[in-house]
């Protein structure tokens, strides 16, 4: 699948929510089932240097489903990376209200599956690799996970957005965790990285 197709799909799923938010100024029409409840922007965190996703809320916002398009500039590599990630975010605790429309979400736990759109990556290894030993994974798929808090700010007078949530994550992924188990010289700081993001909830 071409990464441009993925980008178009992300944009198309975000547009209906924007249109609904725009229409809500003059209408009380219920949000369409396919329209996202929010849009999420993230920097770093194993899903791309920059990533954007439509976000859906379930179970009174205890669960969020997100489909990210992530981008990594090529820097010293031969080409840039394009990453698609489906992520589930679980918020086990209720928000803690603060002053001046602020609140804190104590914990967000995320689990995701990423696919790398690049010719060098494959979903299957050829017979040249000993898959029963070191090369047990596929190079195009990664399982990611993370956790961290968020601070939220309500926007009662904004006609498009209802709330902004700034979150931080400590993230890791399957391959590096497995490497740490096999290599005792790796410590916790070697297998984690940090991401920061902004989730804007639509009205």
C-alpha positions as CSV (number, residue, x, y, z in Angstrom):
1,X,0.0,0.0,0.0
2,X,1.4,3.4,-0.9
3,X,2.0,5.8,2.0
4,X,0.2,8.6,0.0
5,X,-3.0,6.5,0.1
6,X,-2.7,6.2,3.9
7,X,-2.2,10.0,4.2
8,X,-5.3,10.6,2.0
9,X,-7.3,8.2,4.2
10,X,-6.3,10.0,7.4
11,X,-7.2,13.3,5.9
12,X,-10.6,12.1,4.7
13,X,-11.5,10.7,8.1
14,X,-10.6,14.0,9.8
15,X,-12.5,16.2,7.4
16,X,-16.0,15.1,8.4
17,X,-15.3,16.0,12.0
18,X,-14.1,19.4,11.0
19,X,-17.2,19.9,8.9
20,X,-19.4,18.8,11.8
21,X,-17.7,21.1,14.2
22,X,-18.2,23.9,11.7
23,X,-21.9,23.1,11.3
24,X,-22.4,22.9,15.1
25,X,-22.3,26.6,15.3
26,X,-25.8,26.8,13.7
27,X,-27.1,23.3,14.2
28,X,-27.6,20.7,16.9
29,X,-27.3,17.7,14.5
30,X,-25.8,14.6,16.2
31,X,-22.3,13.7,15.2
32,X,-22.1,11.1,12.4
33,X,-20.9,7.7,13.6
34,X,-17.8,7.8,11.3
35,X,-16.8,11.4,12.3
36,X,-13.8,11.4,14.7
37,X,-14.4,12.9,18.2
38,X,-10.9,14.5,18.2
39,X,-7.7,14.9,16.3
40,X,-4.3,14.0,17.9
41,X,-0.9,15.4,17.0
42,X,2.2,13.7,18.4
43,X,5.9,14.3,18.4
44,X,8.3,11.3,18.7
45,X,7.2,8.2,20.7
46,X,8.0,5.4,18.2
47,X,5.3,6.3,15.7
48,X,7.2,8.9,13.7
49,X,8.9,12.2,14.4
50,X,5.6,13.9,13.6
51,X,2.3,12.0,13.6
52,X,-1.4,12.9,13.1
53,X,-4.5,10.9,13.7
54,X,-8.3,11.0,13.9
55,X,-9.3,9.9,17.4
56,X,-12.5,8.2,18.5
57,X,-13.9,8.1,22.1
58,X,-15.5,5.0,23.6
59,X,-16.9,4.1,27.1
60,X,-17.3,7.7,28.1
61,X,-13.8,8.6,26.9
62,X,-12.1,5.8,28.9
63,X,-11.0,4.4,25.6
64,X,-9.6,6.2,22.5
65,X,-9.0,4.6,19.2
66,X,-6.5,6.4,16.9
67,X,-5.2,5.8,13.4
68,X,-1.9,7.7,13.0
69,X,0.1,8.7,9.9
70,X,3.7,9.2,11.1
71,X,6.6,10.8,9.2
72,X,10.4,10.6,9.9
73,X,12.6,12.9,7.7
74,X,15.4,11.0,6.0
75,X,18.3,12.9,7.7
76,X,21.3,10.5,7.0
77,X,19.1,7.7,5.7
78,X,18.4,6.9,2.1
79,X,14.8,7.9,2.3
80,X,12.2,9.2,4.7
81,X,10.0,6.9,6.7
82,X,6.2,6.7,6.6
83,X,4.5,4.8,9.3
84,X,0.8,3.8,9.9
85,X,-0.1,3.1,13.5
86,X,-3.4,1.9,15.0
87,X,-3.4,2.7,18.7
88,X,-5.7,2.1,21.6
89,X,-5.5,4.4,24.7
90,X,-7.0,3.3,28.0
91,X,-7.6,5.9,30.8
92,X,-8.4,3.8,34.0
93,X,-8.8,6.8,36.3
94,X,-11.2,9.7,36.2
95,X,-10.0,13.3,35.6
96,X,-8.9,15.2,38.6
97,X,-10.3,18.7,38.4
98,X,-8.1,21.7,39.0
99,X,-8.7,25.4,39.0
100,X,-9.4,27.6,36.0
101,X,-10.9,24.9,33.7
102,X,-7.8,22.7,34.1
103,X,-7.9,19.0,35.0
104,X,-5.4,16.1,35.1
105,X,-5.7,12.6,33.6
106,X,-3.4,10.7,36.0
107,X,-2.7,7.8,33.6
108,X,-3.0,7.0,29.9
109,X,-2.0,3.5,28.8
110,X,-1.5,2.9,25.1
111,X,-0.9,-0.1,22.9
112,X,-0.4,0.1,19.2
113,X,0.6,-1.8,16.0
114,X,2.7,0.1,13.5
115,X,3.4,-0.7,9.9
116,X,6.4,0.8,8.0
117,X,5.7,1.7,4.4
118,X,9.2,1.1,2.9
119,X,10.5,-1.2,0.2
120,X,13.3,-2.4,2.5
121,X,10.8,-3.7,5.1
122,X,8.9,-6.9,4.7
123,X,6.1,-8.7,6.5
124,X,7.9,-12.0,6.0
125,X,11.5,-13.0,6.1
126,X,13.1,-15.0,3.3
127,X,14.7,-18.4,3.9
128,X,18.0,-16.7,4.1
129,X,17.3,-15.7,7.7
130,X,17.1,-18.1,10.7
131,X,13.7,-17.2,11.9
132,X,13.8,-19.7,14.7
133,X,16.7,-17.8,16.4
134,X,17.5,-14.1,16.1
135,X,15.3,-13.0,13.2
136,X,12.0,-14.0,14.6
137,X,10.2,-10.7,13.9
138,X,9.0,-9.0,10.7
139,X,10.8,-5.8,9.7
140,X,7.7,-3.9,8.7
141,X,5.5,-4.5,11.9
142,X,6.2,-3.2,15.4
143,X,4.1,-3.5,18.6
144,X,4.4,-0.3,20.6
145,X,3.3,0.6,24.1
146,X,3.5,3.5,26.4
147,X,2.1,5.3,29.5
148,X,1.9,8.8,31.0
149,X,-0.3,11.5,32.2
150,X,-2.2,14.4,30.5
151,X,-3.3,17.9,31.5
152,X,-6.6,19.0,30.1
153,X,-8.1,22.5,29.5
154,X,-11.8,23.1,28.7
155,X,-12.8,25.6,26.0
156,X,-16.4,26.5,26.9
157,X,-16.6,29.4,24.4
158,X,-14.9,27.8,21.5
159,X,-17.3,26.7,18.7
160,X,-15.0,24.1,17.2
161,X,-13.1,22.5,20.0
162,X,-14.4,21.4,23.4
163,X,-11.1,20.5,25.2
164,X,-7.4,20.4,24.6
165,X,-5.3,17.7,26.3
166,X,-1.5,17.9,26.4
167,X,0.0,14.5,27.2
168,X,3.4,12.9,27.7
169,X,4.4,9.3,27.2
170,X,7.2,6.9,28.1
171,X,7.2,4.6,25.1
172,X,8.9,1.4,24.0
173,X,8.4,-1.4,21.4
174,X,8.6,-5.1,21.1
175,X,12.0,-5.6,19.5
176,X,14.0,-3.4,21.9
177,X,12.3,-5.0,24.9
178,X,13.2,-8.5,23.6
179,X,16.7,-7.3,23.0
180,X,17.0,-6.1,26.6
181,X,15.9,-9.5,27.9
182,X,18.6,-11.2,25.8
183,X,21.3,-8.6,26.5
184,X,21.7,-7.8,30.3
185,X,23.9,-4.8,29.5
186,X,20.9,-2.8,28.3
187,X,19.1,-0.9,31.1
188,X,15.7,0.8,31.3
189,X,16.9,4.0,29.7
190,X,18.1,2.1,26.6
191,X,14.7,0.6,25.8
192,X,12.4,3.7,26.4
193,X,12.0,7.0,24.7
194,X,9.6,9.9,25.2
195,X,6.8,11.4,23.2
196,X,4.5,14.4,23.7
197,X,1.2,15.1,22.0
198,X,-1.9,17.3,21.8
199,X,-5.4,15.9,21.5
200,X,-8.1,18.4,20.5
201,X,-11.6,17.2,21.2
202,X,-14.4,18.4,18.9
203,X,-17.8,19.7,20.0
